């Protein structure tokens, strides 16, 4: 189970970094989202991957650590807010520049209208 979990985190990190290196804003936003999911899974695994343990203290002899769960919930909220902020920045950049390239350079085309 740990190998599968670590593989999922590794695939999310790899895909996130690959998408971050793209030249368009939408893949960059997806890459940031995938990296945030990978970090959430990593934080969640910090509380040890166990099965059939009590979530609340006092209901069983062995219990799950609540701190990583609280960190992941907080990270989900912050990640959602940052994703919304980056999407708004991408929309504003598209409106101001006329394209959605991350570096801000205008794409040269054969149209004489676009200068």
Secondary structure in CASP SS format (residue, H / E / C, confidence):
PFRMAT SS
TARGET T0000
AUTHOR 0000-0000-0000
METHOD secondary structure of the structure
MODEL  1
X C 1.00
X H 1.00
X H 1.00
X H 1.00
X H 1.00
X H 1.00
X H 1.00
X H 1.00
X H 1.00
X H 1.00
X H 1.00
X H 1.00
X H 1.00
X H 1.00
X H 1.00
X H 1.00
X H 1.00
X H 1.00
X H 1.00
X H 1.00
X C 1.00
X C 1.00
X C 1.00
X E 1.00
X H 1.00
X H 1.00
X H 1.00
X H 1.00
X H 1.00
X H 1.00
X H 1.00
X H 1.00
X H 1.00
X H 1.00
X H 1.00
X H 1.00
X H 1.00
X H 1.00
X H 1.00
X H 1.00
X H 1.00
X H 1.00
X H 1.00
X H 1.00
X H 1.00
X C 1.00
X C 1.00
X C 1.00
X C 1.00
X C 1.00
X C 1.00
X C 1.00
X C 1.00
X E 1.00
X C 1.00
X C 1.00
X C 1.00
X C 1.00
X C 1.00
X C 1.00
X C 1.00
X C 1.00
X E 1.00
X C 1.00
X C 1.00
X H 1.00
X H 1.00
X H 1.00
X H 1.00
X H 1.00
X H 1.00
X H 1.00
X H 1.00
X H 1.00
X H 1.00
X H 1.00
X H 1.00
X H 1.00
X H 1.00
X H 1.00
X H 1.00
X H 1.00
X H 1.00
X H 1.00
X H 1.00
X H 1.00
X H 1.00
X H 1.00
X H 1.00
X H 1.00
X H 1.00
X H 1.00
X H 1.00
X H 1.00
X H 1.00
X H 1.00
X H 1.00
X C 1.00
X C 1.00
X C 1.00
X E 1.00
X C 1.00
X C 1.00
X C 1.00
X C 1.00
X C 1.00
X C 1.00
X C 1.00
X C 1.00
X C 1.00
X C 1.00
X C 1.00
X C 1.00
X C 1.00
X C 1.00
END
